[in-house]
């Protein structure tokens, strides 16, 4: 059965092929110089990872500029924003910036959009009370934006989506969903809500160690900040996790569910679990204090994740 094209005309089958089955998610790249970050992503390209996802915070490099830097340093790998905060730029800037990056890179750019979190949004002077309506209006405005520059192909859009409303919007108005801080159980639910065609690209955090105490200590530093955000805590409650699991940075069981750890093959099993649950692409986020530490883990994982 031929893959459905989204309203923007993106060929989903080709998009999935170009993204690859496994990619990388990193916020650390934003802390490095353009030369260092570009060299790191070039190595990830050589290691066989299909897409690199870059985050954005109010203190980081601006996401579209950062994406342009990384695209310029590479030739094949896809670069995706994970995510662009819709309150950080208006819809015209996002739409026209994405089209320019796609054309300049040979259609290697994916615009990941998200509503972020109430504290981050209010710090910019915006009202977070109706995030789903805000995202719908933002997509409407993007679709209505004129563009006079050259366009080789539509720039794919994906939404950071955790719960039913945003997942359904992602499935009908964009090329798919990029859930973050999730489990394979969430991936299965997301696939049901998206339907069979849209791209489903969950993030999976990993720690390459076989020491459970060390893995959970590293993982709990990661989970503590996210569990303080209502969006993430509420989505876990919807999956059946109780308040004891969410307290104090997360129970061991919850940390293990969010952060995969162990030998490379054990981490690969978690990636396969997402694929078996319906993911088209899984972006791996190794926990490390520097890009160099992340790269070390990704080199070790590459033989089991990309076959390189």
C-alpha positions in Angstrom: 0.0 0.0 0.0 1.5 3.4 -1.0 2.3 5.7 1.8 0.0 8.7 2.2 1.4 12.2 1.5 0.6 14.8 4.1 -1.1 18.1 3.2 2.3 19.7 2.6 3.2 17.2 -0.1 6.0 15.4 1.8 6.6 11.8 0.7 6.5 10.0 4.0 8.1 6.8 2.7 11.1 8.7 1.4 11.3 10.8 4.6 11.4 7.7 6.8 14.1 6.2 4.6 16.2 9.4 4.8 15.8 9.7 8.5 17.0 6.2 9.1 15.9 3.8 11.8 18.2 5.3 14.5 19.4 8.9 15.1 20.9 11.0 17.9 19.4 13.6 20.2 21.8 16.1 21.8 21.5 19.4 23.6 25.2 19.4 24.3 26.1 20.3 20.7 24.8 23.8 21.4 27.5 24.3 24.0 30.3 23.7 21.6 31.9 26.0 18.9 30.5 25.7 15.4 33.7 23.9 14.4 33.5 21.3 17.2 29.8 20.7 16.8 30.2 20.3 13.1 33.0 17.8 13.4 31.0 15.8 15.9 27.9 15.6 13.6 30.2 14.7 10.7 31.5 11.8 12.7 27.9 10.7 13.5 27.2 10.8 9.8 30.2 8.5 9.2 29.0 6.2 12.0 25.7 5.6 10.2 23.2 7.6 12.4 20.5 8.9 10.1 19.4 12.1 11.8 20.7 14.4 14.5 18.1 16.2 16.7 19.2 19.4 18.4 17.4 21.0 21.3 16.7 24.7 22.1 16.5 26.6 25.4 16.3 30.3 26.1 20.0 30.2 26.8 21.1 28.0 23.8 22.0 28.7 20.3 19.0 29.7 18.2 17.7 26.4 16.8 17.4 27.3 13.1 20.8 29.0 13.0 22.3 26.0 14.9 20.7 23.6 12.4 22.2 25.6 9.5 25.7 25.3 11.0 25.3 21.6 11.3 23.9 21.1 7.8 26.8 23.1 6.4 29.2 20.8 8.1 27.7 17.6 6.7 26.5 16.2 3.4 24.0 13.3 4.0 22.7 13.2 7.6 19.4 14.8 8.4 19.2 17.6 11.0 16.0 18.1 13.0 15.0 20.5 15.7 13.9 18.8 18.9 12.3 21.2 19.3 11.7 24.8 18.2 9.6 26.5 20.8 6.6 28.2 19.0 6.7 31.1 21.4 10.4 31.8 20.5 9.6 33.0 17.0 6.5 33.7 15.0 5.0 31.4 12.4 6.3 33.4 9.5 9.9 33.2 10.7 9.6 29.4 11.4 8.0 28.7 8.0 10.4 30.7 5.9 13.5 29.7 7.9 12.6 26.0 7.5 12.1 26.4 3.7 15.4 28.2 3.3 17.3 25.5 5.3 15.6 22.7 3.4 16.5 24.2 0.0 20.1 25.0 1.0 20.8 21.6 2.4 19.3 19.3 -0.3 16.1 18.7 1.8 18.0 17.5 4.9 16.1 19.6 7.4 13.2 18.7 9.6 11.3 21.3 11.7 10.4 19.9 15.0 7.9 22.2 16.8 6.7 22.2 20.3 4.7 24.2 22.9 7.5 23.9 25.5 6.5 24.3 29.2 4.6 26.9 31.2 7.6 28.4 33.1 9.6 28.8 29.9 6.7 30.3 28.0 5.7 32.7 30.8 9.3 33.9 31.0 9.0 35.1 27.4 5.8 37.0 28.3 3.3 34.5 26.7 0.2 32.7 28.1 0.4 28.9 28.2 -3.2 28.3 29.1 -4.3 26.7 25.8 -1.2 25.1 24.2 -3.0 22.8 21.8 -5.1 25.7 20.4 -1.9 27.8 20.2 -0.2 25.0 18.2 -3.1 24.7 15.9 -3.2 28.4 15.2 0.6 28.4 14.7 0.3 25.7 12.0 -2.6 27.6 10.4 -0.4 30.7 10.3 2.6 28.8 8.8 0.3 27.3 6.1 -0.8 30.9 5.2 2.7 32.3 5.0 3.9 33.4 1.6 7.4 32.6 0.5 9.3 34.1 -2.5 12.5 32.1 -2.2 13.3 28.9 -4.1 11.8 25.7 -2.6 13.1 22.3 -3.7 10.6 20.3 -1.6 8.4 21.0 1.4 10.2 21.2 4.7 8.8 18.4 6.9 7.2 19.4 10.2 6.8 17.2 13.3 5.3 18.0 16.7 6.7 17.3 20.1 3.6 15.3 21.3 2.9 13.3 24.4 -0.8 13.1 24.9 -3.8 12.4 22.7 -4.7 15.9 21.5 -1.2 16.9 20.3 -0.6 13.4 18.9 -3.8 13.6 16.9 -2.9 17.1 15.7 0.6 15.8 14.7 -1.0 13.0 12.7 -3.4 15.2 10.7 -1.4 18.5 10.3 2.2 17.5 10.1 4.5 14.7 9.1 4.5 13.1 12.5 5.4 13.2 16.2 8.6 13.4 18.2 7.8 12.3 21.7 10.5 12.9 24.4 11.0 11.3 27.8 8.9 8.3 26.9 8.8 4.5 27.1 8.0 1.8 24.5 4.5 1.6 26.0 4.0 5.3 25.1 5.3 4.6 21.6 2.6 1.9 21.2 -0.1 4.3 22.3 1.3 7.1 20.1 1.2 4.9 17.1 -2.4 4.1 17.6 -3.3 7.7 17.9 -1.2 8.8 14.9 -2.4 6.1 12.6 -0.1 4.0 10.4 1.4 6.6 8.1 2.9 9.6 10.0 6.5 9.4 11.2 6.9 8.4 14.9 10.3 9.4 16.2 10.6 9.0 20.0 13.7 9.9 22.0 15.4 7.3 24.1 17.9 8.3 26.8 20.8 5.8 27.4 23.7 5.3 29.8 26.4 2.9 28.7 27.2 1.2 32.0 26.4 -2.2 33.6 26.6 -0.8 37.1 23.0 -0.4 38.2 23.8 2.1 41.0 25.9 4.3 38.7 23.3 4.1 35.9 20.4 5.1 38.2 22.4 7.9 39.8 23.2 9.3 36.4 19.7 8.7 35.1 18.1 10.2 38.2 19.9 13.5 37.7 18.3 13.5 34.2 14.8 12.5 35.3 14.6 14.9 38.3 14.4 18.0 36.2 11.8 16.6 33.8 9.6 15.2 36.5 9.3 18.7 37.8 7.6 19.7 34.6 3.8 19.1 34.6 3.7 18.0 31.0 6.0 15.0 31.6 4.6 14.1 35.0 1.1 14.1 33.7 1.9 11.9 30.7 3.5 9.3 33.0 0.5 9.4 35.2 -1.7 8.7 32.1 0.5 5.6 31.5 -0.2 4.3 35.0 2.8 5.5 37.0 1.8 6.5 40.6 3.0 9.3 42.8 5.5 7.1 44.6 7.2 6.5 41.2 7.3 10.2 40.4 8.7 11.3 43.8 12.3 12.2 44.5 13.5 12.1 40.9 11.8 8.8 40.1 11.7 5.3 41.5 14.3 2.8 40.3 11.6 1.2 38.2 10.7 4.6 36.6 14.3 5.6 36.0 15.0 2.2 34.4 11.9 2.7 32.2 13.0 6.1 31.0 16.8 5.6 30.8 18.1 2.4 29.1 21.4 1.2 30.5 23.7 -1.8 30.3 25.8 -3.4 27.6 25.3 -2.2 24.0 23.1 -5.1 23.2 20.8 -4.3 26.1 20.5 -0.8 24.9 19.8 -2.1 21.4 17.0 -4.2 22.9 15.3 -1.0 24.2 15.6 0.6 20.8 14.1 -2.5 19.2 11.2 -2.3 21.7 10.3 1.1 20.4 10.5 -0.1 16.8 8.4 -3.1 17.7 5.8 -0.7 19.3 5.5 1.3 16.1 8.4 3.8 16.0 9.9 4.5 12.5 13.0 6.2 14.0 14.4 6.3 17.5 16.8 9.1 18.5 19.3 8.0 21.1 20.4 10.5 23.8 23.5 9.3 25.6 23.9 11.0 29.0 27.3 12.7 29.2 28.7 15.9 30.4 30.4 16.8 27.1 29.9 16.1 23.5 33.1 14.0 23.6 31.6 11.8 26.3 28.4 11.4 24.2 30.4 10.5 21.1 32.4 7.9 23.0 29.1 6.1 23.9 27.7 6.5 20.3 30.9 5.0 18.8 30.5 2.0 21.0 26.8 1.7 20.3 27.1 2.1 16.5 27.9 -1.5 15.6 24.6 -2.7 17.2 22.5 0.3 16.3 23.6 1.2 12.8 25.7 -1.8 11.8 28.8 0.4 11.2 
